[in-house]
Amino acid sequence: MKKLLKTLAFAATLTFTPLMAADGYVEDDILISAQEAIGLVGKEGVMFVSGDSEDVYKLGHIKGSVEMYAHHLHHSDITGEMHCAPLYRCIDDAEQYIGSKGIDNDTLVIAYDDFKGPNATGVYSFFQSFGHKNLKVLNGGRNAIMEIDPAQIKYNKIQDELKAERERIKPYRFKVRDHKRGDKVISEAELAEAEKILEESKSIQKSIQDELKKAEKDLIVVKGPEKVEPKTYKINKDDIDLSLIAGKEEVKVAMEDILKNGKDSKYVIIDSRAMSEIIGERKMDNVARGGHVPGATFIEWNKISDLKNKKSFRSAKELKDVYAKYGITPDKTIYAYCMVGAGRGSEHITALKLLGYENVKVFTGSWDVWGNDMNLPLKR
């Protein structure tokens, strides 16, 4: 009972203002800003989940967060077969995996990546499909936190001081080096002065590096491996939301309708990959065939992510303009895919949700499944 009351009391403190009203998103409860999220770092009942790879995570992650690489959330065998499709994973596997990351059913999960969006939305889509309620995407990801973290700002300033000091002594270092090589011989007085400055700089640099080590302890974005205490997670079959995900059979029906009815079809299939993948020029090793789903509309994911401003999504107006250009309207049932679904495909589906589109689904098998099924047609 005490644990329940504590959880409820904590939940009551989590008040989220509309994230980016100025950007005009309809579903503004999906995203959380860095300004809101930074105060939740390290709080009980909150888990930041990185959708980036383990290597990227080790190089820099939000303190206390865990890694759930988006490309590994979709669980298929070597032939691309998903045994519990359209679910990303079978229920028992998903329960064990989520629990191993220190997450229980009451945890507020904040999905993030570097800043681009796809890997964060992969995590978001994964949890959402299993009916997890407390769920957000950190807009701007790790980068947005670093931009406003006072400790990071201080750390960056000290780093700049160290860089400036190293730049200051470059001419003297070159003088000594060139003199010893015999390239540009200088007088003994000039040599002595240069060596003195270099020696003094060692002390200055050591002092700055000591400051860096002290400042590093307060950083919110840190380096190193994951540290987590497992918890128990249970998935209620009734909470699974199949309206958000689709398998190959459903996408095949949509494909056939598109090929038959063209622009009058009630379906749209978005291929969010790069053109080299779409034409089959680039093929992943574990997929038998390269190409794309016939009738698919090509909208690469980077048209949705705001790479210029380092935000996970462009403004509502910009997103509307992109989708309008390709004739993607709210009355259609829309499927998006990439290589594995959780990533570039989920980036599109989340963007469409932000705009208020209702009938949108991630093709969880994506090309990993379609490209390995010899009974399914493709185009290059």
C-alpha positions as CSV (number, residue, x, y, z in Angstrom):
1,M,0.0,0.0,0.0
2,K,2.8,2.4,0.9
3,K,4.5,1.7,-2.5
4,L,1.2,2.4,-4.3
5,L,0.6,5.7,-2.4
6,K,4.2,6.7,-3.1
7,T,3.8,6.0,-6.8
8,L,0.5,7.9,-7.0
9,A,2.0,10.9,-5.1
10,F,4.9,10.9,-7.6
11,A,2.6,10.7,-10.6
12,A,0.6,13.7,-9.2
13,T,3.8,15.8,-9.4
14,L,4.4,15.1,-13.1
15,T,2.5,17.9,-14.8
16,F,3.3,18.4,-18.4
17,T,2.5,21.6,-20.1
18,P,1.7,21.4,-23.9
19,L,5.2,20.9,-25.2
20,M,5.4,22.9,-28.4
21,A,2.1,24.7,-28.8
22,A,3.8,27.1,-31.2
23,D,4.6,24.2,-33.5
24,G,0.9,23.3,-33.7
25,Y,1.0,19.6,-32.9
26,V,-2.5,18.1,-32.3
27,E,-1.2,15.3,-30.1
28,D,1.1,17.4,-27.9
29,D,1.2,14.8,-25.1
30,I,3.6,12.5,-27.1
31,L,6.7,14.7,-26.7
32,I,8.5,16.1,-23.7
33,S,10.9,19.0,-23.8
34,A,14.4,19.0,-22.4
35,Q,13.3,21.7,-20.0
36,E,10.7,19.4,-18.6
37,A,12.7,16.2,-18.8
38,I,15.9,17.5,-17.1
39,G,14.1,17.8,-13.7
40,L,13.1,14.1,-13.9
41,V,16.6,12.7,-14.4
42,G,17.4,10.3,-11.5
43,K,13.8,10.5,-10.1
44,E,12.2,7.3,-8.7
45,G,9.6,5.9,-11.1
46,V,11.2,7.4,-14.2
47,M,13.5,5.7,-16.7
48,F,15.1,7.4,-19.6
49,V,15.6,4.8,-22.4
50,S,18.1,5.3,-25.1
51,G,17.1,3.8,-28.5
52,D,20.7,4.2,-29.8
53,S,23.2,1.3,-30.2
54,E,25.2,0.0,-27.2
55,D,28.4,1.6,-28.6
56,V,26.7,5.1,-28.9
57,Y,25.2,4.6,-25.5
58,K,28.6,4.0,-23.9
59,L,30.0,7.2,-25.5
60,G,27.3,9.3,-24.0
61,H,24.0,8.7,-22.3
62,I,21.6,10.4,-19.8
63,K,22.7,9.5,-16.3
64,G,20.8,6.4,-15.0
65,S,19.3,5.6,-18.3
66,V,19.2,2.2,-20.0
67,E,19.9,1.1,-23.6
68,M,17.2,-0.6,-25.8
69,Y,18.6,-0.4,-29.3
70,A,15.7,0.3,-31.6
71,H,17.0,-2.0,-34.3
72,H,17.0,-4.9,-31.9
73,L,13.5,-4.4,-30.5
74,H,12.0,-6.2,-33.5
75,H,12.7,-9.9,-32.8
76,S,13.0,-12.2,-35.8
77,D,14.9,-15.3,-36.6
78,I,17.7,-15.6,-39.2
79,T,15.1,-16.0,-42.0
80,G,13.3,-12.9,-41.0
81,E,10.3,-14.8,-39.5
82,M,8.6,-13.1,-36.6
83,H,7.0,-15.8,-34.5
84,C,4.5,-13.5,-32.7
85,A,3.8,-11.0,-35.5
86,P,2.7,-8.3,-35.6
87,L,4.1,-7.9,-32.1
88,Y,7.7,-6.7,-32.0
89,R,8.4,-9.7,-29.6
90,C,6.5,-12.5,-28.1
91,I,4.9,-11.5,-24.8
92,D,7.0,-13.6,-22.4
93,D,10.2,-12.4,-24.2
94,A,9.1,-8.7,-24.1
95,E,8.2,-9.0,-20.4
96,Q,11.6,-10.4,-19.5
97,Y,13.4,-7.9,-21.7
98,I,11.6,-4.8,-20.4
99,G,11.9,-6.0,-16.8
100,S,15.7,-6.6,-17.2
101,K,16.0,-2.9,-17.9
102,G,14.7,-1.9,-14.5
103,I,11.3,-1.0,-15.8
104,D,7.9,-2.0,-14.2
105,N,4.4,-1.2,-15.3
106,D,4.2,2.1,-13.4
107,T,7.5,3.5,-14.7
108,L,7.4,6.7,-16.7
109,V,9.4,5.8,-19.8
110,I,11.1,8.7,-21.6
111,A,12.5,7.5,-24.9
112,Y,15.4,9.3,-26.5
113,D,18.3,9.1,-28.9
114,D,21.1,11.5,-30.0
115,F,18.5,14.0,-31.3
116,K,17.4,12.7,-34.7
117,G,14.2,10.9,-33.6
118,P,14.0,7.5,-35.3
119,N,15.6,5.4,-32.5
120,A,13.6,7.2,-29.8
121,T,10.4,6.6,-31.7
122,G,11.3,3.0,-32.1
123,V,11.4,2.6,-28.3
124,Y,8.2,4.6,-28.1
125,S,6.4,2.4,-30.6
126,F,7.6,-0.7,-28.9
127,F,6.2,0.3,-25.5
128,Q,3.0,1.8,-26.9
129,S,2.2,-1.4,-28.8
130,F,2.3,-3.4,-25.5
131,G,0.0,-0.9,-23.8
132,H,2.4,0.9,-21.6
133,K,0.7,4.1,-20.4
134,N,3.4,6.4,-19.0
135,L,5.4,7.2,-22.1
136,K,7.1,10.2,-23.7
137,V,9.6,11.0,-26.5
138,L,12.3,13.5,-25.6
139,N,12.3,16.0,-28.4
140,G,15.9,16.8,-29.3
141,G,17.2,13.8,-27.3
142,R,20.5,13.7,-25.5
143,N,21.7,16.8,-27.4
144,A,18.8,18.9,-26.0
145,I,19.7,17.9,-22.5
146,M,23.3,18.8,-23.0
147,E,22.4,22.2,-24.3
148,I,20.7,23.3,-21.1
149,D,22.6,21.3,-18.5
150,P,24.5,23.9,-16.4
151,A,27.2,21.4,-15.6
152,Q,27.7,20.6,-19.3
153,I,27.8,24.3,-20.1
154,K,30.5,24.8,-17.5
155,Y,32.4,21.7,-18.7
156,N,32.3,22.9,-22.3
157,K,33.7,26.3,-21.2
158,I,36.6,24.6,-19.4
159,Q,37.2,22.4,-22.5
160,D,37.4,25.6,-24.6
161,E,40.0,27.0,-22.1
162,L,42.1,23.9,-22.6
163,K,41.8,24.1,-26.3
164,A,42.8,27.8,-26.3
165,E,45.8,27.0,-24.1
166,R,46.9,24.3,-26.5
167,E,46.5,26.7,-29.5
168,R,48.4,29.4,-27.6
169,I,51.5,27.3,-27.3
170,K,51.5,25.8,-30.8
171,P,54.0,28.3,-32.2
172,Y,56.4,27.6,-29.4
173,R,56.0,23.8,-29.8
174,F,56.7,24.1,-33.5
175,K,59.7,26.4,-32.9
176,V,61.3,23.8,-30.6
177,R,60.5,20.9,-32.9
178,D,61.8,22.6,-36.0
179,H,65.0,23.7,-34.2
180,K,65.7,20.2,-33.1
181,R,65.1,18.9,-36.6
182,G,67.4,21.6,-38.0
183,D,64.7,22.9,-40.2
184,K,64.5,26.4,-38.7
185,V,67.3,27.1,-36.3
186,I,66.6,29.7,-33.7
187,S,68.9,31.4,-31.2
188,E,69.6,29.9,-27.8
189,A,67.7,32.7,-26.1
190,E,64.6,32.1,-28.3
191,L,64.9,28.3,-27.7
192,A,65.1,28.9,-23.9
193,E,62.1,31.2,-24.0
194,A,60.0,28.7,-26.0
195,E,60.9,25.8,-23.7
196,K,60.1,27.8,-20.6
197,I,56.6,28.7,-22.0
198,L,56.0,25.0,-22.9
199,E,57.0,24.0,-19.4
200,E,54.7,26.6,-17.8
201,S,51.9,25.4,-20.1
202,K,52.1,21.9,-18.7
203,S,51.2,23.2,-15.3
204,I,48.4,25.4,-16.7
205,Q,47.0,22.4,-18.7
206,K,47.1,20.1,-15.7
207,S,45.2,22.7,-13.6
208,I,42.5,22.9,-16.4
209,Q,42.3,19.1,-16.7
210,D,41.8,18.9,-12.9
211,E,38.9,21.3,-13.3
212,L,37.5,19.2,-16.1
213,K,37.5,16.1,-13.9
214,K,35.7,17.9,-11.1
215,A,33.1,19.3,-13.5
216,E,32.6,15.9,-15.1
217,K,31.2,14.5,-11.9
218,D,28.1,16.8,-12.2
219,L,27.3,16.1,-15.9
220,I,23.9,14.7,-16.8
221,V,25.1,13.1,-19.9
222,V,27.8,10.6,-19.0
223,K,30.0,7.8,-20.5
224,G,30.2,4.2,-19.5
225,P,28.3,0.9,-19.4
226,E,24.7,0.4,-18.3
227,K,23.9,-0.1,-14.6
228,V,20.5,-1.4,-13.8
229,E,18.5,-3.4,-11.2
230,P,16.0,-5.7,-12.9
231,K,12.3,-5.4,-12.1
232,T,9.1,-7.4,-12.9
233,Y,7.1,-6.3,-15.9
234,K,3.8,-7.9,-16.9
235,I,1.9,-7.4,-20.2
236,N,-1.9,-7.6,-20.1
237,K,-3.1,-9.1,-23.4
238,D,-6.1,-6.8,-23.3
239,D,-3.8,-3.8,-23.2
240,I,-1.9,-4.7,-26.4
241,D,-2.8,-2.1,-29.1
242,L,-2.9,-3.8,-32.5
243,S,-4.2,-0.6,-34.0
244,L,-0.6,0.7,-34.0
245,I,1.2,-2.2,-35.6
246,A,0.8,-4.4,-38.7
247,G,2.2,-7.6,-40.1
248,K,3.0,-8.6,-43.6
249,E,-0.4,-10.0,-44.4
250,E,-2.1,-6.7,-43.6
251,V,0.5,-4.7,-45.6
252,K,0.0,-7.1,-48.5
253,V,-3.7,-6.3,-48.6
254,A,-2.9,-2.6,-48.7
255,M,-0.4,-3.1,-51.4
256,E,-2.9,-5.0,-53.6
257,D,-5.5,-2.2,-53.1
258,I,-2.9,0.5,-54.0
259,L,-1.9,-1.4,-57.2
260,K,-5.5,-1.8,-58.2
261,N,-6.9,1.7,-57.3
262,G,-3.8,4.0,-57.4
263,K,-4.4,7.4,-55.8
264,D,-8.0,6.4,-55.1
265,S,-6.9,3.6,-52.7
266,K,-7.8,4.0,-49.1
267,Y,-4.3,2.9,-48.1
268,V,-0.8,4.4,-48.2
269,I,2.5,2.5,-47.6
270,I,5.4,4.8,-46.8
271,D,9.0,3.5,-47.4
272,S,11.2,5.7,-45.1
273,R,14.5,4.3,-46.2
274,A,17.3,5.8,-48.4
275,M,17.1,5.5,-52.2
276,S,20.0,3.0,-52.3
277,E,17.9,0.6,-50.2
278,I,14.6,1.3,-52.1
279,I,16.2,0.4,-55.5
280,G,17.9,-2.7,-54.0
281,E,21.4,-1.3,-54.5
282,R,22.1,-1.6,-50.7
283,K,21.0,-4.8,-49.1
284,M,21.5,-6.0,-45.5
285,D,23.4,-9.3,-45.1
286,N,20.6,-11.1,-43.4
287,V,18.0,-10.2,-46.0
288,A,17.7,-12.3,-49.1
289,R,16.4,-9.6,-51.5
290,G,16.7,-5.9,-51.9
291,G,14.0,-3.6,-53.2
292,H,10.7,-2.2,-52.0
293,V,7.1,-3.0,-51.5
294,P,5.2,-2.4,-54.9
295,G,3.1,0.8,-54.7
296,A,5.0,2.3,-51.8
297,T,5.4,6.0,-51.4
298,F,9.0,7.1,-50.9
299,I,9.5,9.6,-48.1
300,E,12.9,9.3,-46.5
301,W,12.8,9.8,-42.7
302,N,15.1,12.8,-42.8
303,K,12.3,14.9,-44.4
304,I,10.5,14.5,-41.0
305,S,13.3,14.9,-38.5
306,D,14.5,18.5,-38.0
307,L,18.2,17.9,-38.4
308,K,19.0,21.6,-38.9
309,N,17.7,22.5,-35.5
310,K,18.6,19.2,-33.9
311,K,15.0,18.3,-33.0
312,S,13.3,15.0,-33.4
313,F,10.5,16.4,-35.5
314,R,9.9,19.4,-37.7
315,S,7.1,21.8,-36.9
316,A,3.5,20.8,-37.6
317,K,3.4,23.2,-40.6
318,E,6.5,21.6,-42.1
319,L,5.2,18.1,-41.5
320,K,1.8,18.9,-43.0
321,D,3.6,20.4,-46.1
322,V,5.6,17.2,-46.6
323,Y,2.7,14.8,-46.3
324,A,0.5,17.1,-48.5
325,K,3.1,17.0,-51.2
326,Y,2.8,13.2,-51.3
327,G,-1.0,13.2,-51.0
328,I,-1.0,11.5,-47.6
329,T,-4.3,12.6,-46.0
330,P,-6.0,11.7,-42.7
331,D,-8.7,9.6,-44.4
332,K,-6.2,7.0,-45.5
333,T,-4.9,4.0,-43.5
334,I,-1.2,4.5,-43.5
335,Y,1.6,1.9,-43.0
336,A,5.2,2.9,-42.6
337,Y,8.3,0.6,-42.9
338,C,12.0,0.7,-43.0
339,M,14.5,-2.1,-42.3
340,V,13.0,-3.2,-39.0
341,G,10.1,-1.0,-38.3
342,A,11.3,0.4,-35.0
343,G,13.3,3.4,-36.2
344,R,12.7,5.2,-39.5
345,G,9.3,3.7,-39.9
346,S,8.2,4.6,-36.4
347,E,9.5,8.1,-37.0
348,H,6.8,8.6,-39.7
349,I,4.0,7.0,-37.7
350,T,4.9,9.2,-34.6
351,A,5.0,12.3,-36.8
352,L,1.6,11.5,-38.2
353,K,0.2,10.9,-34.7
354,L,1.5,14.4,-33.7
355,L,-0.6,15.8,-36.6
356,G,-3.7,13.9,-35.3
357,Y,-3.8,11.1,-37.9
358,E,-5.6,8.2,-36.4
359,N,-5.2,5.2,-38.8
360,V,-1.5,4.8,-38.8
361,K,0.6,1.7,-38.2
362,V,4.2,0.6,-38.1
363,F,4.9,-2.5,-40.2
364,T,6.9,-4.2,-37.5
365,G,8.5,-6.8,-39.8
366,S,9.4,-4.2,-42.4
367,W,12.0,-5.2,-45.0
368,D,13.6,-7.8,-42.8
369,V,10.4,-9.8,-43.2
370,W,9.2,-8.7,-46.6
371,G,12.6,-9.2,-48.3
372,N,13.0,-12.7,-46.9
373,D,9.6,-13.9,-47.9
374,M,9.9,-15.3,-51.5
375,N,6.1,-15.4,-51.8
376,L,5.9,-11.6,-51.5
377,P,6.4,-9.4,-54.6
378,L,8.9,-6.6,-54.7
379,K,10.2,-3.9,-57.0
380,R,13.6,-2.4,-57.6
